[in-house]
């Protein structure tokens, strides 16, 4: 694996920015120690740890930030917050309707990160429970992991739905396969990733968000625009789940088809980055729509940094420099350095057709921190 070959200026920027970010998060962590935040309201973290929201798909990212900071500083306060987040998620295991394709997002940054750092057997058990449930969502006929739980909504049968986001949850299965020496988990993960490569990836390197299969025969039926602008559009966060997700499947398997897929998405993404470095919600949104999604920039940066380490020469430098361009743009235009505000990124968007746009979202903050720690070499590799 190659190094990033950062210039002295790039290395200094990354180190200084990480130090400033960590200093702010030290104060934020004390204020939000007993919360599991998703967003901020008037600059203050909300809390999704109540019984009706404990299954929310982003509930692992706060714990993940705390484990990253514990790895960086060794401060026990971060470990305590992360462990509390992990214990609270135990309630999620008791509610089938709150368990879905996003188990990796919830238990990789919490339980599995805990186990990797501390060797906790309780944390290992939680990770394996989550992996077993995720594996149980596999549709053998279609060779995909089913998204969501609801059977029908607005006349649409969801039993055959799969989404690009699930690529980022597959590392939970890769971990379980290695931990147990049980190839079933790896086989399911590889099978789903291969289906995503064949059915989600378009010829130009863009990706679909939702693909519907016949849940009995496995035949691909159609696709939907999902959280993007419309069918056939290019939801940017979906592109980043694919960019980073295919890269991770390559790292876990060595299958060159996945590296080729990751580079195809990455090259498409690079060709669409605006001069400003600020990423829109959808690369194909109308010209008069200016909504940004800071989460897409942060996630893409993580994937591009990993690709920069896997490639050489000019291609490696292109990936690295694109990541740095987006991260710098975030800190200069879409970031709160105010230590009295709990968020980092300020212009995140969950979905194009939502009523609200450009607000803080916890996974944007998590991936921003992860990207900085990748650049400085301090990261706990969670995925």
C-alpha positions as CSV (number, residue, x, y, z in Angstrom):
1,X,0.0,0.0,0.0
2,X,1.4,3.4,-1.0
3,X,1.7,6.4,1.3
4,X,-0.1,9.6,0.5
5,X,3.1,11.6,-0.2
6,X,1.7,14.8,1.3
7,X,3.6,18.0,0.7
8,X,4.9,19.8,3.8
9,X,2.2,22.4,3.4
10,X,-0.6,19.8,3.1
11,X,0.8,17.9,6.1
12,X,0.9,21.0,8.2
13,X,-2.6,22.0,7.2
14,X,-4.0,18.6,8.1
15,X,-2.3,18.6,11.5
16,X,-3.3,22.1,12.4
17,X,-6.9,21.5,11.3
18,X,-7.1,18.2,13.2
19,X,-5.7,20.0,16.4
20,X,-8.3,22.8,16.1
21,X,-11.1,20.3,15.4
22,X,-10.1,18.1,18.4
23,X,-9.9,21.1,20.7
24,X,-13.5,22.1,19.8
25,X,-14.8,18.5,20.1
26,X,-13.3,18.2,23.6
27,X,-15.7,20.9,24.7
28,X,-18.6,19.5,22.7
29,X,-18.1,16.0,24.1
30,X,-18.5,17.3,27.7
31,X,-21.8,19.0,26.8
32,X,-23.1,16.0,24.8
33,X,-21.6,13.2,26.9
34,X,-25.0,11.6,27.6
35,X,-26.6,12.1,24.2
36,X,-26.6,10.3,20.9
37,X,-26.9,13.3,18.6
38,X,-28.1,13.4,15.0
39,X,-28.3,17.2,14.4
40,X,-28.2,20.5,16.2
41,X,-31.1,22.8,17.2
42,X,-29.9,26.4,17.6
43,X,-26.4,25.1,17.9
44,X,-27.1,22.4,20.5
45,X,-27.0,18.7,19.8
46,X,-30.4,16.9,19.9
47,X,-30.6,13.4,21.4
48,X,-31.8,10.2,19.6
49,X,-31.2,7.8,22.5
50,X,-34.8,7.6,23.6
51,X,-36.7,4.4,23.2
52,X,-38.6,5.5,20.1
53,X,-35.5,6.7,18.3
54,X,-32.7,4.4,19.5
55,X,-32.8,2.5,16.2
56,X,-32.1,5.6,14.1
57,X,-29.5,4.6,11.5
58,X,-27.0,7.3,12.4
59,X,-26.8,6.3,16.1
60,X,-23.3,4.8,15.9
61,X,-21.4,7.9,14.6
62,X,-21.2,9.8,17.8
63,X,-19.6,6.8,19.5
64,X,-17.3,6.5,16.5
65,X,-16.1,10.0,16.9
66,X,-15.4,9.4,20.5
67,X,-13.4,6.2,19.7
68,X,-11.4,8.2,17.1
69,X,-10.6,10.9,19.7
70,X,-9.7,8.2,22.3
71,X,-7.3,6.7,19.8
72,X,-5.9,10.2,19.1
73,X,-5.5,11.4,22.7
74,X,-5.8,8.4,25.1
75,X,-8.3,10.5,27.2
76,X,-10.5,8.1,29.2
77,X,-13.5,10.6,29.0
78,X,-13.9,9.7,25.3
79,X,-13.9,6.0,26.0
80,X,-16.6,6.5,28.6
81,X,-18.9,8.4,26.3
82,X,-18.4,5.8,23.5
83,X,-19.1,2.9,25.8
84,X,-22.3,4.6,27.0
85,X,-23.4,5.1,23.4
86,X,-22.7,1.4,22.8
87,X,-24.7,0.2,25.8
88,X,-27.7,2.4,24.9
89,X,-27.8,0.7,21.5
90,X,-28.5,-2.6,23.3
91,X,-32.1,-1.5,23.4
92,X,-32.1,-1.6,19.5
93,X,-31.5,-5.3,19.5
94,X,-34.9,-5.8,21.3
95,X,-36.8,-4.2,18.4
96,X,-36.9,-6.1,15.1
97,X,-38.5,-3.2,13.3
98,X,-35.5,-1.0,14.2
99,X,-33.0,-3.4,12.8
100,X,-32.2,-3.1,9.1
101,X,-29.4,-2.9,6.5
102,X,-27.7,-0.1,8.5
103,X,-26.4,-2.4,11.3
104,X,-22.9,-1.7,10.1
105,X,-23.3,2.1,10.6
106,X,-24.5,1.5,14.1
107,X,-22.2,-1.2,15.4
108,X,-19.0,-0.9,13.5
109,X,-18.2,2.6,15.0
110,X,-19.3,1.5,18.4
111,X,-19.0,-2.2,19.4
112,X,-16.5,-3.3,16.8
113,X,-14.4,-0.2,17.3
114,X,-14.5,-1.0,21.1
115,X,-13.4,-4.6,20.6
116,X,-10.6,-3.6,18.3
117,X,-9.2,-1.1,20.8
118,X,-10.0,-2.8,24.1
119,X,-10.7,-6.5,23.4
120,X,-14.0,-6.3,25.2
121,X,-15.9,-9.6,24.9
122,X,-19.2,-7.8,25.4
123,X,-18.5,-5.5,22.5
124,X,-17.5,-8.5,20.3
125,X,-20.8,-10.1,21.1
126,X,-22.7,-7.0,20.1
127,X,-20.9,-6.8,16.8
128,X,-21.5,-10.5,16.0
129,X,-25.2,-10.1,16.9
130,X,-25.5,-7.2,14.5
131,X,-23.6,-9.1,11.8
132,X,-25.8,-12.2,12.1
133,X,-28.9,-10.0,11.6
134,X,-27.5,-8.3,8.6
135,X,-26.6,-11.6,7.0
136,X,-30.1,-12.7,7.6
137,X,-31.4,-10.0,5.3
138,X,-29.7,-11.6,2.3
139,X,-32.0,-12.5,-0.6
140,X,-30.6,-15.6,-2.2
141,X,-32.4,-15.3,-5.5
142,X,-31.4,-11.7,-6.2
143,X,-28.0,-11.9,-4.4
144,X,-28.6,-8.6,-2.5
145,X,-29.2,-7.5,1.1
146,X,-32.7,-6.1,1.5
147,X,-33.1,-2.5,2.6
148,X,-35.6,-1.3,5.2
149,X,-38.4,-3.3,6.8
150,X,-41.7,-2.0,5.7
151,X,-43.5,-4.2,3.3
152,X,-45.5,-1.7,1.3
153,X,-45.6,2.1,1.1
154,X,-47.7,4.2,-1.4
155,X,-48.5,1.0,-3.3
156,X,-44.8,0.0,-3.7
157,X,-43.7,-3.4,-2.5
158,X,-40.3,-2.9,-0.7
159,X,-39.4,-6.5,-0.3
160,X,-37.1,-6.4,-3.3
161,X,-35.5,-3.1,-2.6
162,X,-31.7,-2.7,-2.2
163,X,-29.8,0.6,-1.9
164,X,-26.3,1.8,-2.6
165,X,-25.8,2.8,1.0
166,X,-25.5,-0.8,2.0
167,X,-22.0,-1.1,0.6
168,X,-20.8,0.8,3.6
169,X,-22.4,-1.8,6.0
170,X,-20.6,-4.8,4.4
171,X,-17.4,-4.4,6.4
172,X,-19.5,-5.7,9.4
173,X,-19.8,-9.0,7.5
174,X,-16.1,-9.0,6.5
175,X,-15.2,-8.5,10.1
176,X,-17.4,-11.3,11.3
177,X,-16.1,-13.7,8.7
178,X,-12.5,-13.0,9.9
179,X,-13.4,-13.0,13.6
180,X,-15.3,-16.3,13.4
181,X,-13.4,-18.0,10.6
182,X,-16.8,-18.4,8.9
183,X,-16.8,-17.7,5.2
184,X,-20.6,-17.4,5.0
185,X,-20.4,-13.8,6.1
186,X,-17.7,-13.0,3.5
187,X,-19.7,-14.8,0.8
188,X,-22.8,-12.7,1.4
189,X,-20.8,-9.4,1.5
190,X,-19.0,-10.2,-1.7
191,X,-22.2,-11.3,-3.4
192,X,-24.0,-8.1,-2.5
193,X,-21.1,-6.0,-3.6
194,X,-21.0,-7.8,-6.9
195,X,-24.7,-7.2,-7.4
196,X,-24.2,-3.5,-6.7
197,X,-21.4,-3.4,-9.2
198,X,-23.5,-5.0,-11.9
199,X,-26.9,-3.3,-11.2
200,X,-26.2,0.0,-9.5
201,X,-23.1,1.2,-11.4
202,X,-23.8,3.0,-14.7
203,X,-21.5,3.2,-17.6
204,X,-20.4,6.8,-16.9
205,X,-19.3,5.9,-13.3
206,X,-22.4,7.4,-11.6
207,X,-24.6,5.1,-9.5
208,X,-28.3,4.5,-8.8
209,X,-29.7,5.0,-5.3
210,X,-32.4,2.4,-5.2
211,X,-32.8,-0.8,-7.3
212,X,-35.9,-2.9,-7.1
213,X,-35.6,-6.7,-7.7
214,X,-38.4,-9.2,-7.8
215,X,-38.1,-10.6,-4.3
216,X,-39.0,-14.1,-5.5
217,X,-37.1,-14.5,-8.8
218,X,-34.3,-12.0,-8.1
219,X,-34.8,-10.3,-11.5
220,X,-33.9,-6.6,-11.6
221,X,-37.1,-4.7,-12.1
222,X,-36.3,-0.9,-12.1
223,X,-34.6,1.8,-10.2
224,X,-35.7,4.9,-8.3
225,X,-34.2,8.4,-7.7
226,X,-34.5,7.9,-3.9
227,X,-32.9,10.7,-2.0
228,X,-31.6,12.4,-5.2
229,X,-33.4,14.8,-7.5
230,X,-35.1,12.2,-9.7
231,X,-34.8,8.9,-11.4
232,X,-31.6,8.9,-13.5
233,X,-30.1,11.7,-11.5
234,X,-26.9,11.6,-9.5
235,X,-27.4,11.9,-5.7
236,X,-24.0,12.9,-4.5
237,X,-24.0,11.1,-1.2
238,X,-25.0,7.9,-3.0
239,X,-21.9,8.4,-5.2
240,X,-19.8,8.6,-2.1
241,X,-21.2,5.5,-0.5
242,X,-20.3,3.7,-3.7
243,X,-16.8,5.3,-4.0
244,X,-15.9,4.4,-0.4
245,X,-17.9,1.2,-0.3
246,X,-16.3,-0.4,-3.3
247,X,-12.9,0.7,-2.1
248,X,-13.6,-1.1,1.2
249,X,-14.7,-4.3,-0.5
250,X,-11.5,-4.3,-2.4
251,X,-9.5,-3.8,0.8
252,X,-11.3,-6.7,2.4
253,X,-11.1,-9.1,-0.6
254,X,-8.4,-8.0,-3.0
255,X,-10.9,-8.4,-5.9
256,X,-9.8,-6.1,-8.6
257,X,-13.4,-5.7,-9.9
258,X,-14.2,-3.7,-6.8
259,X,-11.1,-1.5,-7.2
260,X,-12.1,-0.9,-10.8
261,X,-15.6,0.0,-9.7
262,X,-14.4,2.4,-7.0
263,X,-12.1,4.2,-9.5
264,X,-14.9,4.4,-12.0
265,X,-17.1,6.2,-9.4
266,X,-14.2,8.3,-8.2
267,X,-13.2,9.5,-11.6
268,X,-16.8,10.4,-12.3
269,X,-17.0,12.2,-9.0
270,X,-13.8,14.2,-9.7
271,X,-15.1,15.3,-13.1
272,X,-18.1,16.8,-11.4
273,X,-16.5,18.6,-8.4
274,X,-17.4,22.3,-8.8
275,X,-14.5,24.8,-8.8
276,X,-15.5,25.9,-5.3
277,X,-15.0,22.4,-4.0
278,X,-18.5,22.5,-2.4
279,X,-20.6,19.5,-3.3
280,X,-24.2,19.9,-4.3
281,X,-27.0,17.5,-3.2
282,X,-27.3,16.1,-6.7
283,X,-24.8,16.5,-9.5
284,X,-27.8,16.7,-11.9
285,X,-30.0,19.1,-9.9
286,X,-31.4,22.1,-11.7
287,X,-28.9,25.0,-12.3
288,X,-31.0,27.4,-10.2
289,X,-30.8,25.0,-7.1
290,X,-27.7,25.7,-5.0
291,X,-28.2,23.3,-2.1
292,X,-25.0,21.7,-0.8
293,X,-24.4,18.5,1.0
294,X,-21.3,18.7,3.2
295,X,-21.6,15.0,4.1
296,X,-21.0,14.0,0.5
297,X,-17.7,16.0,0.5
298,X,-16.5,14.5,3.8
299,X,-17.4,10.9,2.8
300,X,-15.9,11.3,-0.7
301,X,-12.7,12.6,0.9
302,X,-12.3,9.5,3.0
303,X,-12.8,7.2,0.0
304,X,-10.4,9.3,-2.2
305,X,-7.7,9.2,0.5
306,X,-7.9,5.4,0.6
307,X,-7.8,5.2,-3.2
308,X,-4.8,7.6,-3.2
309,X,-3.0,5.0,-1.0
310,X,-3.9,2.2,-3.4
311,X,-2.8,3.9,-6.6
312,X,0.4,5.5,-7.8
313,X,1.7,8.6,-9.6
314,X,-0.6,11.1,-11.1
315,X,-3.7,9.2,-10.3
316,X,-2.9,9.0,-6.6
317,X,-2.1,12.7,-6.5
318,X,-5.4,13.5,-8.2
319,X,-7.4,11.6,-5.6
320,X,-5.4,13.0,-2.7
321,X,-5.6,16.6,-4.0
322,X,-9.3,16.4,-4.7
323,X,-9.9,15.2,-1.1
324,X,-7.9,18.1,0.3
325,X,-9.7,20.6,-2.0
326,X,-13.1,19.5,-0.6
327,X,-11.9,19.4,3.0
328,X,-10.4,22.9,2.8
329,X,-13.6,24.2,1.1
330,X,-15.6,22.8,4.0
331,X,-13.4,24.5,6.7
332,X,-13.6,27.8,4.9
333,X,-17.2,27.9,3.9
334,X,-19.4,25.3,5.5
335,X,-18.0,24.8,9.0
336,X,-18.6,26.2,12.5
337,X,-15.4,26.9,14.5
338,X,-17.5,28.5,17.2
339,X,-16.8,26.3,20.3
340,X,-20.2,27.2,21.7
341,X,-21.9,25.4,18.8
342,X,-22.0,21.6,18.9
343,X,-21.7,20.9,15.2
344,X,-18.7,21.0,12.8
345,X,-20.3,20.9,9.3
346,X,-23.1,23.3,8.7
347,X,-24.5,22.6,5.2
348,X,-25.5,18.9,5.2
349,X,-28.6,17.7,3.4
350,X,-30.3,14.4,4.0
351,X,-32.3,14.2,0.8
352,X,-33.1,16.5,-2.2
353,X,-36.8,16.5,-1.7
354,X,-36.8,17.0,2.1
355,X,-38.3,20.2,3.4
356,X,-35.0,21.2,5.2
357,X,-31.6,21.6,3.6
358,X,-28.1,22.6,4.7
359,X,-28.1,21.8,8.4
360,X,-25.7,19.9,10.7
361,X,-25.7,16.1,10.6
362,X,-23.6,13.9,12.8
363,X,-22.2,11.5,10.1
364,X,-20.9,14.5,8.2
365,X,-18.9,15.5,11.3
366,X,-17.7,11.9,11.8
367,X,-16.4,11.5,8.3
368,X,-14.7,14.9,8.4
369,X,-12.8,13.9,11.5
370,X,-12.0,10.5,10.0
371,X,-10.7,12.2,6.8
372,X,-8.4,14.4,8.8
373,X,-7.1,11.5,10.8
374,X,-6.4,9.6,7.7
375,X,-4.3,12.4,6.4
376,X,-2.3,12.6,9.6
377,X,-2.0,8.8,10.1
378,X,-3.8,8.8,13.4
379,X,-7.0,7.1,12.3
380,X,-8.6,4.1,13.9
381,X,-9.7,2.1,10.9
382,X,-13.3,1.3,11.6
383,X,-14.6,0.0,8.3
